[in-house]
Amino acid sequence: MSRVTEIRYVGYAVPDLEAERAFYRDAWKLKEVTEHAGAIYFAAEGSDEPYAVRLRAADEKRIDLIAMATESRHDVDALHQKVSAAGCQIVAAPHELTTLGGGYGFRFFSVDGLPFEISSDVERGPKRDVQRWEAVPQKISHVVMHSPDHKAMVSFFIDVLGFKLSDWVGNYMAFLRCNEWHHRIAFVPGPASLNHVAYDMLSIDCMMRAMSRMKKAEAELAWGPGRHTAGNNTFSYFMTPNGNTVEFTSELEAVDFEHHVAKVYEPESQTVDQWGIALGGPHKMPHPERDKGLFRPVED
């Protein structure tokens, strides 16, 4: 069955482009790849995706695009048909992409209005083995979104895009996988918007060393360090200068893609932080607001 297999990148529009650029390059330690067609591209050096973040200047903060991968052009075409049949607004039918890295893909809005792209045959970028203590992100780990009908979005990602349910926390938060990793996408209730993007670190040592770097850069720690129960991954959350939430994570659980049995965890403090030592918390992150880019296609 044709399905999504990975997260590629997230595109942001931000009012203060240079501050966001410096954050991702100097503090977060993504590698600035290039400027192309008015956007700045950053790669995670442990991944062969050509980039993980795309930034452009705009009057208002918004999400331009959440890009996902599939295996082949046939899969792109098949998923396009399924997304169309599900009633989503198609922004661009399958075509040869002219964005950095090329490939073949299509774009659509979810029923909530968030913008997505599914592509194949994107050019591979350089990849290297990240070493212990380097404390640089290896790749995007997962993307968490708010939805006013989060259960419907969970069903869409499973039934249409081929994800599988890994776990629930109560009936509040759903974790979905598209490969062997416990989750690549998660949904929580709220106005249609991005909650955060997480980046895999080589180890907990790398996460802690990265937290030290963020402290020296005077970046505010919103929540962490801690360890979640669903996925068993460690966490530390920070805010970018333009108010986007990003996470360092490590030791995310690997599961059997086909046969992992979903659990329902009780929504209590030790579920969200097994260690019980994390500073801050979700209350230190921005209150979710309806994204200003809903149903507004971005021009590349």
C-alpha positions, 0 to 999 in steps of 0.5 A: 500500500502506498504510504508516507514513509518519513518527514522531510522538512518544515517551512516557516515564514517569520517576521524577523528572518535574520534572528531566526537564521542565526538561531538555527545556524549558531545555537540549534546547529543546523547547517546553512545550505544555501539561499534559493528563491528568497528562502534560506535552507538548513540541513541536519548533518546526520540525514541525507535529506537536502534540508530540514528547515526552510525560512523566508521573511513575511509580515506574519509568522506562519507555517508554509509547508510540512513536507513528507516523503514516499517511496516512488512516483507511483506512490505520489500518484496513489496518495494524491488520489486518496487525498483528493478522494478524502475531500482535501483541497489540492494545491498542486497536482503531482508534478516535477518540483522546482524547489531545492532538491527537485523531485516529484510531488503534490501539495494539499491542505488538510481539512484543517487548512495546514499545508502539506507536500508529499514527494519522492525522488528528491536529490540526496544531500551529504550525510555524515556520522555525528559523533558523541559530544558534538551535540548537533541534530541528526535529523527531524524526529517528529512533528506535533500539531494541534487540530480542532478535531484531532481524532479526525486528523488521526483517522486521516493520517492512518486511513489515507496516508498510511500511518499507524497508531503507536499510543494514546495519552488519555484521549488527548494526544495520539502518536503515529508512526510511518516507519520503525520509529515510535512516532513521526507525527502526533496530534493534540487538540487545539486550533489548527497549528504547529505545536513543535518540531523535534530533532533527534540527537545521537544520545542523551549526552548530546542532548545535554551538551546541546542544552548547555550550548543553548544556555550559553546562547541565552535561549530560554528553556521552556521544558526539560530535561525529561523523559516521556513515557509514550516513545520513551524519548528524552526531551528539552524544549526551546523557543526560537526568536520568532516564537516557534517551539523546537525540541531536542530529543534522544533515545526514541523507541524503535518498534515493529512497524506492522505489529506494534500494539498501541497502548493508552497511557493515563494523562498524569505527570509521570506519564509526560515526564518519567523522571519528574525533574523537568523545569518549566512545562507546557505552560511556558510554551506559546498558547496555541493560536490558529495558524495564519497560513491556513488555506493560503498556498505559499509561492516558492 
